[in-house]
Amino acid sequence: MMKTLEVDLGSRSYPIYIGANLIDQTVLFSACEKATSIYIVTNTTVAPLYAERLTKTLASFGKPVRTIALPDGESYKDWKNLQLIFDDLLKFRADRQTMLVALGGGVIGDMTGFAAASFMRGVRFIQVPTTLLAQVDSSVGGKTGINHPLGKNMIGAFHQPVAVVADLSTLKTLPARELSAGLAEVIKHGAIADAAFLDWIEANTAGLLACDTEAMAHAVLRSCEIKSAVVSADEREGGIRATLNFGHTFGHAIEAGMGYGEWLHGEAVGCGMVMGADLSCRLNHISKADLDRLRKMIQSMNLPTEAPKFGAARYMELMQVDKKTEGGQIRYVILEKIGKAQIKSVPDAQVLETLQATGAA
């Protein structure tokens, strides 16, 4: 059964559709009715699996449908490959009524959204996330962008989609490693906003790892409910939305330090959450038992919990390039307790203790 959520942003509000075999349901793409042309942006891995089906669905609107297939992977989330989207749009005379459709994971969603925000100063786009991480997190909220060698997602724009179509059937083709990476973001939503949801995740680990349809439907639905509520309250991350970055300050440093693509985003976030929880424990917000519980949960999802050993100085340097940094001071997402988070500055001495305790230094 399909579930529908609404991201409440006034005139920019949009639906999130969650269910099986949604790619084939023309009615969910009704925003394309007024488009002059439709461009599916995907990658070379996803295209053979779903591009033909989606093209058939979108062709029913009687508009030209083209597919742009980018290389697959975080290492391609850059200016060079973003330019490939613009090249195609300009070559085939796209205009302000063109609709872009992002078919893929977080990289494709972020790049398509950024292209939509930039092309002719803004055209519409639809998110069709095909990875768990994208369905529970990156496809919702309008954050778009690309990576820079010095920092992840530091170049981009806020640009909301007109719809998110989360087809749970696409998760069946995910490699186990990609599925685990998505489960990191599911755990995050429980840790920062819903202790009961975290209990449910812990009790349903086996079903989630097996991609059980019923378990996955609940995980995606509850994650989207949490994120859409936060985005509706703070669209441009001026306050509470920054709590959605629990584990990301450390995680982004891992990604940049390792080289984009060496660790999946969710793997880096999983490890980053252990580091964030360790710091929260050192600040006496959560107990050692809470820290051990989160570490065990993340390990149970086949995610790394020991940080790459770059050294403390390198981590501090990398974490300075973070969107939450203000006036040169790094601000961290800290768990006040399981199910509630806050943003705060932390003395470097305590951060260094966390880096040492988690294997980073």
C-alpha positions, -999 to 999 in steps of 0.1 A, spaced: 0 0 0 13 34 -9 19 61 17 19 98 10 36 125 32 36 162 26 67 184 31 49 216 42 68 246 28 39 268 17 40 274 -21 70 250 -23 53 221 -6 55 187 -22 45 151 -17 66 121 -9 52 89 -22 64 56 -6 55 22 -19 63 -6 -43 64 -4 -81 58 33 -81 80 40 -111 52 26 -133 25 49 -119 20 78 -143 -3 97 -119 26 102 -95 45 122 -121 16 145 -130 39 175 -125 53 166 -159 20 175 -177 31 211 -182 67 203 -191 80 210 -226 106 182 -223 117 157 -197 153 148 -189 160 117 -168 194 121 -151 208 87 -139 240 68 -138 255 39 -157 246 14 -130 209 24 -125 201 32 -161 200 -5 -173 178 -14 -144 151 13 -144 156 40 -171 135 22 -197 106 17 -173 107 53 -162 109 65 -198 78 45 -207 59 61 -178 70 96 -186 65 92 -224 27 89 -216 27 127 -212 35 131 -249 67 151 -243 102 143 -255 121 122 -229 158 120 -229 182 101 -206 215 114 -194 237 87 -178 266 99 -156 294 78 -143 285 60 -110 302 70 -77 309 97 -52 342 105 -69 322 118 -99 302 143 -79 321 173 -92 320 202 -116 332 181 -146 303 157 -144 278 183 -135 288 200 -167 276 169 -186 241 176 -176 243 212 -187 259 201 -220 229 179 -228 203 205 -217 218 232 -239 225 209 -269 189 198 -271 174 232 -264 159 227 -230 140 256 -216 124 270 -184 95 245 -187 119 215 -189 115 189 -161 145 171 -147 140 137 -131 167 123 -108 168 85 -110 194 71 -87 210 75 -53 222 105 -33 249 116 -58 225 117 -87 198 134 -66 222 161 -54 237 167 -88 203 168 -106 189 191 -80 219 215 -83 216 214 -121 179 222 -118 186 251 -94 212 265 -118 199 259 -153 182 291 -165 183 301 -128 159 274 -118 138 247 -134 116 220 -117 128 185 -108 114 153 -94 134 129 -71 131 91 -78 156 78 -52 167 42 -58 190 36 -28 179 34 8 201 63 18 185 85 -8 150 74 1 153 81 39 175 112 37 191 129 7 160 131 -16 140 150 9 146 186 19 160 203 -12 198 202 -4 217 200 -37 253 202 -45 286 188 -55 319 180 -37 351 200 -37 385 184 -29 386 205 3 351 198 15 320 177 9 288 193 -4 303 228 1 291 240 -33 253 239 -40 219 254 -34 186 248 -17 162 238 -44 131 218 -35 118 190 -58 82 191 -69 77 154 -58 97 125 -43 88 90 -56 104 64 -33 98 31 -50 107 4 -24 110 -22 -51 143 -6 -63 159 -15 -30 158 -52 -39 186 -46 -64 209 -29 -39 242 -45 -30 244 -54 7 270 -27 13 248 0 -1 218 -12 20 239 -10 52 251 25 42 214 36 41 207 20 74 232 44 90 208 73 82 178 53 95 197 49 129 205 86 128 168 96 127 161 75 157 191 87 176 183 124 172 145 125 172 127 93 182 139 70 209 110 46 203 120 44 166 156 35 176 141 7 198 122 -6 167 153 -5 146 172 -25 172 145 -51 173 142 -54 135 179 -55 126 176 -89 108 146 -78 87 162 -46 77 195 -63 66 174 -88 47 155 -59 30 122 -73 42 95 -53 25 74 -46 56 104 -36 77 118 -14 50 85 4 44 83 14 80 119 25 81 115 47 51 82 61 62 93 70 97 126 84 85 108 106 60 83 117 86 111 129 109 130 146 82 100 163 65 89 177 99 124 191 105 127 206 70 92 221 73 103 239 105 137 250 92 141 248 55 175 265 52 193 250 82 192 281 104 186 260 135 170 226 142 177 212 107 214 211 115 207 183 140 201 161 109 239 162 105 246 140 136 277 121 127 283 141 95 310 165 107 333 136 116 319 116 86 325 142 60 361 145 73 365 108 68 352 110 32 374 139 23 405 124 40 401 90 25 392 103 -10 356 105 -21 342 70 -28 366 50 -7 340 48 20 304 51 12 287 81 27 266 60 51 297 41 62 314 74 71 283 87 88 279 54 108 315 58 121 309 95 126 279 88 148 301 66 170 325 95 173 296 120 179 281 97 206 316 94 222 318 132 224 283 134 237 292 109 265 324 129 274 301 160 278 280 139 302 248 141 280 245 104 274 257 74 294 285 50 286 257 24 281 240 46 255 273 50 237 280 12 238 244 6 226 248 29 195 282 14 187 267 -21 188 237 -11 166 260 4 140 283 -26 140 252 -49 137 244 -31 104 278 -41 91 291 -5 93 326 5 105 330 19 140 367 26 141 379 58 124 406 59 98 439 70 114 446 104 99 459 120 131 442 147 152 456 176 133 443 164 100 408 157 114 406 192 129 417 207 96 391 187 76 363 195 101 370 232 98 355 229 62 320 222 75 288 241 69 281 244 107 315 261 113 310 297 124 338 323 128 363 295 125 347 275 154 335 240 147 300 233 160 290 197 166 257 178 168 256 164 203 230 140 217 214 155 248 199 121 253 187 92 230 161 108 208 171 144 212 200 164 198 215 199 199 242 220 182 271 233 203 307 243 203 330 220 222 365 225 236 392 211 213 406 191 242 374 170 245 373 165 207 409 153 207 400 128 234 372 114 211 396 112 182 420 92 202 393 69 217 378 61 183 412 53 166 414 85 146 445 99 162 
